[in-house]
Each structure stands twice: as structure tokens, then as C-alpha cells.
Amino acid sequence: MKFTSKKETFVLLVGDIVLFYVALWLTLFVRNVEFPSWNLFSQLLIPFAFIFAIWLVVFYIADLYGKHTSIFRRKLPRVIFNAQVVNSTIAIIFFYFIPYFGVTPKTLLFVDLFISFFLIFAWRSLVVPKLYLNLPEKIYFACSGQEVDEILQEIKNNPYYNIKIANERELKNIKVSGITSIVVDLYDEDIDQALKNFYSMIFSGVRFIPLSNFYEELFDREPVLSIKEQWFLENISNRPKPVYDGLKRLMDMAVAGTLGFISLIFYLLVYVLIKLDDGGVIFSEQERVGKDNKVIKLLKFRTMTNANDGAQWGKVENKVTRVGKFLRKTRIDELPQLWNVLRGDISLIGPRPEFADPVALYSQDITYYNIRHIIKPGLSGWAQIRQEGEPHHGIDIGETRNKFAYDLFYIKNRSFWLDLSISLKTIKILLMRKGR
């Protein structure tokens, strides 16, 4: 089962491209109060083709080609509007600072912003849900628990999936009830007898879906409350991936080296600000847990009264300084970690490394938590771009378990393309200045 199929992505992509050009045509009509001639419209086709290509990348970064969960659907107007504001800014820069095409459509851009917003919003919220790009399904859940409840709530709140939930009575006569799939928890201790009962249903054309697969496909994270050791043996490995690991390291060195050199221009500014604020040391060296549970020392600009920000987990009083608030808000405090990337302590992409004291507590309350240290941690990760809301800096087991679910998804599915996707979507987080 795929909740975001290639067919769906293709339909969304084609629809967006068509509407971009329709919005451009309507913009010319509104501006000139007459039907635009083909000569006028054709003059704008090529330059706007470059712009629209960039706009599609912005839409991808904004997650408009990802899963249309109920949470995402509620944010759809804001996501589209923000993306179009960014797109208009890009268009202004393109046309005014790269005047190769000799086009400077001042009025066009602002009119096009509003027209394209309403067209894209209507297309995504009113038309796409009625296209039923996913095949109709009737599913029986032969399992229960918190994560099953999450799935049922998501399906109930989002008609986009085109799924009906079957009850136990309908299970007795599958051909009449029309059940297409049964979700089973393969790691349930009492599953053996249930599987024997379900075996004969294979010949009825019913598809059986493991709960872990269904949950992962729906939420892009793993059901950490349901999985057992068997799941890890089947899905997690620390065996080297020579091509992927080599390419990842080359990218780390190239990107971190380039950005690290450019970031040097901020060092003098930070030095002056910190000295004027409290006169303390410039850098904070934090001990975090890295790959194979080894302690690594991350370098950051100091943002708290104590040079080791990790002192907040002990009895030492430690508060964020005035300059520290600015450095955190702008992410400038993270820049020295680029040298940790070059040194090989961390990667650009991977699970965010935690302080040792919280890790000890998390490991007691969250089963299998230490498996996240099977790979090298990173500056940004899947959890940072997928987890909803602002992460807290304190110890929160529920929030950390949710973040761990995303980390497991990354560890299982890590690849060059997933890393590239995280890198692109991290840009959105940096611009919006949220997440840690």
C-alpha cells in the first residue's frame, strides 16, 4: 500500500504546472483587461519556464508532494501561501537581477501571486481529494493498541486515503463484506493462532499487511511501541554501504568545508557580541553521545552562562544569555559544528546527538533507544524535518519517543535520495527558524 504513489505525484506535478501557466494567462488578462494575444503570452513562456521549475522545487521543499495527512491538510493554505511568497521573491530576484530575458513584470508578479495561490489551493483542497488517486480499500485491523488508534484516527479524519474500516462481524464473510486487506501485528505474542485462522483467507484474495509496514507508510516513522527484537533483526544493520557511505562522506567534506570557510565572517561578530554581553568564553564544547555510544565533543558558540550547555542536566545553574537567544534564533550558534563534520564526529544528515545524561534516562524508559547510535549522528535529521511542533530542550519521554520513531525510519531507509530530501527541507526549517 502506497499513500503517496508515483501516479499521485505525477498528477499533482502536472496539475501544478498547468495551473502556473493558467495563472500567468489570467494575470495578463486582469492586467490588460482583455484576452492576451498569443504573441504576448509566448514571449513569457520561456522565461517563466525557468521560474516555474524553481517554484516546483520550492513546493517539494514545502512538502507539497509528500503525504497529505490530516495535520498537513489543516496547514495547507498557510503552506501554499508561504511557498508562493518565496516563489515571488525568487521571481523578482530572477527578473531584476538577471535581466537576460529583458522582462521586468512588476505588476505581473504580485497579481500572479494571488491568482496562483487561489488556483493551487482550490486544486489541492477541492479537486485532488475527489480524484481518488488511491484505490478504494476496506481494511480490518486484527490488532489493537495506541499506534493502531493513531492509524484509525488519521483515516477517520482524512477521506483522502479512500479507506473504510471493517468490523469483526464483516470478517466472517469476506466475499460479501468486500474486505481487501487485513492488518496484523506480526510481533504480537499471541499472533500464531490468529495467523493459522487467517491462512485460508489468502485464497479469498485478501492482502495481509504487517502493522509496522502500514504505520511506516502512513506516518513516515516506526511504531516503536509495537516492534520487537525480530523487527530489528529484519530491518536494521550496521554493515557498511561502500558507495553510499563514501558519497556521504564526500558530500560532508565538500559542503561543510565550503560553508565552514564562508561562516568565518560571523566569528568576529560573535566574539564582539559575547565580549560586550558578559565577557565570557566564545565557544562551548558539549559532550554528546555519538556512533557506537562513544562520547563526542561538539563545538558551538556559547549561548548559556556556563560554557558547557550540558550543565543544565546537573545541579549547576545555567541560563541562556541575551546574546545566546539571538545566536540560537538565527542558528549562528550551530556554525562551529561544521568543523565537527569535517573531523568526522558527525555527518550533515543523521539523528541529532543527545547529551549523555538524558540518553541514560531515555534508554531506561524507551525500549531499544540506544539503537539510534548504530550510525553517525548529524546536524539535521529526519526527525527534525518531520516532527510536529517546537521540540523542547527538557526531558520529555513522549516527545523523545516520537523523535526516536522518526530516527528509526531514517536508520532503516537511509539513502542518498533521503539525505538529499532532508537537506532540501532543512532549508525551510532554517528559514522559518524552528526546530532544534
N, C-alpha and C positions, 0 to 999 in steps of 0.2 A: 504494500500500500504506500503510495506516494502522495503526500498532501500538497506538494509543490512539484508537479510534473514538468517535463520538458515542453509538453504541449501547452500547459498553462503559461509558462514563462514566455513561450513564443507568442501566444495570443496577447498577453499583456504588453510585450515589447512592440509588436506590430500595431496594436491599438494606440499606444503612446506616440509612436512615430507619426501615424496618420493624424492624430489629434494635434500634434505640434504644428503640422502643416495647415490643418483646418483653422487653428487659432491664428496662424500667420495670415491666412487669407481673410478671415473675419476682421483681423486688426486693420488690414488695408482698407477693407470695406467701411469700417467705422471711421477711420481717419479721413477718408476721401468722400464719404457719403455717396459712394457709387461702386458698382461692381468693378474690382480691379482688372485691368487688362492682362492678357497672358504675357505680354512683353514686360510689364512691371513686375508681375509675380515671378516670372522666370529669372529676372535679374537677382532676386533674393534667394533662389533655390540653393545655389552652390554655397554662398557664404553661410546661410543658415543651416546647411547640412553639417558643416563643421561644428556649429554651435549645438545642434541637436544631438550629435554624437557625444559631446561633452555632457550635455544635460542627462543623457541616459546613464552615464557613469555616476553622476550625482544621484540619480534615482536609485541606482544599485547601492551606493553607499548609504542612502537613506532607508534601505531595506524594503523598497517598494517592489522588489522582485523576490522577496522572501515569503515566509508563511503568513497568511492572513489570519492570525489568531484573533480571538475576540478582543484582547487587550490592544493589539495593533490596530484593529478596525476602529476602536474608540479614538485613537490618536490620529487617524487618517487625515482629517482636514489640516491639522497642525503640521503633520509630516509633509504633506504635499505643498502647503504654503511655504514652509521653511525651505524646501527644496527649490521651489520656484524663485524665491528671493535670492538664493545662492546662484541659481541659473541666470537670473537677470544681471546680477553683479558680474558674473563671468562674461556675459554677452557685452556688457558695457566696456569691460576691460579689453575684450577681443576687438571690438569695432573701433574704439577710440585710441587704443594704444598700439594696435596692429592694423593700421588703415590700408591694408593691402588691397581690399576689395573696393575701397572708396565709398563705403556705406557707413553713414552715421545716423542711424534711425533713433533719434532721441525719443520722440513720442511713441514710435512703434513699440519699443521695448516695454514701456510702462503699461500700455494698453494690452500688449500681448501677455504680460504677466497675469493680469486679472482674467482675461479670456481663457488662457490655457489652464489657469488654476481651476476655474469652474468646470471646464470640459473634462479635465483629468479626474477631478473629484467625482463628477457625475458618472463617468466611465467606471471608475474603481468601486464606488459605493452603490450605484444603482444597477449598472449593466452587468458587470463581471459576476456578482453573486448569483445572477439569474441564468448565467450561461451553463452552469452545472458542468464545469470542466472535469470534475471528479465523477467517476461512475457512481450511481446510487448503490448504497450498501445498507444492509441490515445486519447488525452485529450483536452477538450475545457475549456477555462478559462472564466467563466461568471462573472469576476470581474477584476478590474484593480488597479493600484497604484504602489508605489515604491517596495513593497515586492513581488508583482506579477512579476514585471520587474526583480527582483533578481532571482526568480524561473526560468523564461523564459531564462535568460542569462545563468544560470547554466545548464539547459537542453540542450541549444544550443551548449554549449562548451564541453559537455561531452556525447558522444554516449553510454557510459556505462549504462545509465538508460533505453535505448531501448524505448524511448518515442517520439511520433510525436505530434505536436501541431495542433489542428483543428481550422478552422476559422468559422465565424458566418454562412457563406453560407452552410457549411457542416452540421451544426446543424439542418437544416431544413429537412434533410433526413438521420437520424441516421443509419438506416439499410444499406443504400448504402455506406455512408461515413466510417462506421466502428468505430464510436466514442465509446470508452469503459467507459470513466469517464468524469464527469463534476465537475470542482472545483468551489465552491460557497463561497462567503463571508457571513456567517450567521449573521454577526454583521453590515452589511450594512443597512443603514436606509431605503433604497428602495428595500429591498430583498423580501418583502411579495408578491408582484405581480409576481416577477420572479419565486418564488417557486411554485406559482399556475400554471404557464406555464410549469414548469419542472415536475410537479407531474405525468402527463400522460406518461412521458418518463421512469418512473420506470418499466413499463410493457415491455419496449424495451430491458431490461437487462442492462441499463446504471447504473453505480455506481456514487453516488454523494459524493464528498469528501469536507469537510469543509476546507477553505483556511488555517485556523490555524493549522489543523492536517497535511496538506500537507507540509506546511512550516516547522513545527517542525520536521517531519520525514526526510525532506531533509537536514536541516541545524543544527539540534540539538539545536535550540533556538526558542523563541516565536516571532511571528510577532507583536511587541509592537505598531506599527503604526495602526494596523487593529483591535486589540481586544478591547472589551468594558467591561463594568461592568459585563455583563452577563457571559463572559468568566471566570472572577474571581470567580463568584458565583458557577460556574460549576466545576472549577478545583483547586481552592486554598482553603486551610483550615488550621487553626492553632490548630485543635483538636489534643490532644496528641496521639502518636502512642506508646503505652507502651513498646512493645517488641523492636521496632526499637530504640526508644529514650533511653531505658535502655541499650541496647547493644552499642549504640553510645557513651553513657557516660562512660561505662566501657572501651571501646577502647580508648577514650580520656585520661582517667586517666592512663591506663596502658602504652600507647605509650608516652604521654607527661611526665609521671613520669620517665620512663626509659631514654628517650632522654634528659630530663632536668638534670638528675643526671650526665649523660655522658658529657653533654655540659659544666659542671662546669670547665672542664680543660681549656676552652677558656677564662674564666673570667679574670684570672691573666694576660694572654697575652693582652687582650683588655685594661685592666687597665693600663698596662705599655705603650702601644702604644698611648693611648689617653693622658696620662700624659706627654709623651715625645713630642707629637704633639702640643697641645695648653694648656695643664694643666687643662682643664675644667672638668665638672662632667662626670661620666661614663654613667649614664642612662638618657634616655629621656622618659618622661611619656606623652603620647599623648591621648588626648580626642577624642574618636571616637563614632559614633552612633551605638548602639548595638540593641539587640532584643527589640521590642516594643518601639523603638525610644528613649530608655534610653541611657544616656551617660556612656560609659565605658572608663577606663584608661588603655591603652596598654603600656606595658613596653618593651623598646627596648634599645640597645646600642646607645648612641648618635652619630649621623653621620653628624649633622649640627652645625653651630656656636651657634645657640640658642638651649637650651635643649629641648624645645617643638618644634618639627619639624613642628607642625601645624601653627607656627608663619608665615610660608611662605604665608598663605592666608590673613594675615593682612598687616600692614604697616611696620612691623619690618623686617629689612634686615637680611636675613638668607641664608647662603651658605653652601654647602656640604664641609666638611673638607677633608684634604688629607687622613687621616685615615678612614674617613667616606666613601670615594669612595671605599676603599679596603673592608670595612665591608659590604657595600651594594653589591659589586660584588660577594663576597663569601657567602653572605646570613648570615654571622655570626651575623649581627645586629638584625636578627629576633629571635635569640635563647631565649632571656628572655621572649618572648611571650608564651613559653611553660608553664610558671607559670600562665599566664592568662587562659590557657586551664585548668590547674589543678583547678584553682579557680572557673571556670565555666563561666567566662566572654565571652569566645569564645569557639568554637569547633575546632578540627583539620580540619574539612571539612565544608564549608559553604560559603556564599557570603562574600567577603572581606569587612571589616568595613571601612567606609569613615569618613573623618573629618566633623565636624558639618557644617562649613561654605559652603563647596561645596555641601553638601547634601541639604541645603536650596535652593541653586541655581538650582541644578538638579531637585528638586521637582517642581520648577516653570516651567521648560522647558520640562520635561519628565513626561507625564501623568502616574499616578499610581506608581511613583518611590518609594514611601515610603512602598509599599507592600513588598519590599525586606527585610524590618526589621521585618517581621512577624515571622522569625525564627532566631536562634542564628547565628551570623557571624562566619567565620572560618579563619584559617591560609591559606588555599588553597581552591579553589572552581572550579566549572565547567567553569566559565569564564576564569580563569587563565590558564587552560589547552586547551581551545578551541579557544579563541580569537586569531586572526592572528596578527602578528607584535608585536613590543615592546610598551606596554602601556606607555603613558606619565604621568607625575606627575602633570601637569597643568589641568585646567578645559577645557575639550573638550566634548561638548554635543553629537556630533555624535558618538564618541568612547564610551562614557558612556552609550548612548542608546543601543549600540551594546552589551556592557557588561551586561546591565540590561536584555537584551533579553535572554542571557545565564543564568543569575541568576534566571529568571522566570522559565526556563526549569528545573533547579535544584529544585526549591521550589515545582514545580508541581510533579516531578518524583523522589524525593529523596527516597533512599532506601539503605540498607546495601551494595548491589552489586554496586550501583552507587558510593557510598562513597569509596568502595574498588578500583573501577576503577580509580577514581580521585587520590586516594592515590598512586597507582602504577605509574600513568602517571605524577604525580608531581615529581617523582624521575627523570624523563627525563628532566623536566624543571630545577630542581636543578643542575643536571649535566651540562646542557647547559648554566646555569646561565642567563636565560632570564625570563622576566615577573616580575611583582611586585604585 
